[in-house]
Amino acid sequence: MAGMTRFKRVVLASAATVVAAAMAAPAHAVTKVVEFNVLNATAMLPTPFASGDTLILDTTVTQETGPLSQAITFTLAGGVTGLTGRAAWEVSPAAGLGPRLVGVNIDILDAGNNLVISDTFLGALGGFAISSLNGVIGPGTYRLVATGTAVRDAVLDLSISAVPEPWPYSLLLAGLGVVGLLARRRHIG
């Protein structure tokens, strides 16, 4: 750094600070897996769901048919502004022998039992139906509820992730803007 001008050192230090701050968001994301092997089941996650964490619901039921009703209660920690995820379930042909789960609906309810987020069906491909969950949500206690009907064996896989607050990215853009402005002023002056 001996040959660098003071301006270049300031620009490099500013850029390094901005990048470090932006990369500080979710440092230790955790994947929490809940496995159900029965159609009617509930679970409660003991620790808060933080920014960047992922919840996976893995359902494989081979000994029952009938109504599916599964629920997972979880708490979202501060810093979470939304949830995003995907679900897939097996829908073998009606006349087939493989797993067949129909009429699936996935909802996120708040502590007052109010609907906050519901899945959107995307279509079926290769014997699997697929839906997505996306929505704005804040800290608090929630319940994920999956319902449907198992005509034969049931296979349902769901993954949702907590979306962090966007401030690190705003900070990154603002910092890069300042660095650009400093460089432009230096070039003009």
Secondary structure by P-SEA (a helix, b strand, c coil): cccccaaaaaaaaaaaaaaaaaaccccbbbbbbbbbccccccccccccccccbbbbbbbbbcccccbbbbbbbbbbccccccccbbbbbbbcccccccccccbbbbbbbcccccccbbbbbccccccbbbbbbbbbbcbbbbbbbbbbbcccbbbbbbbbbbbccaaaaaaaaaaaaaaaaaaaaaaac
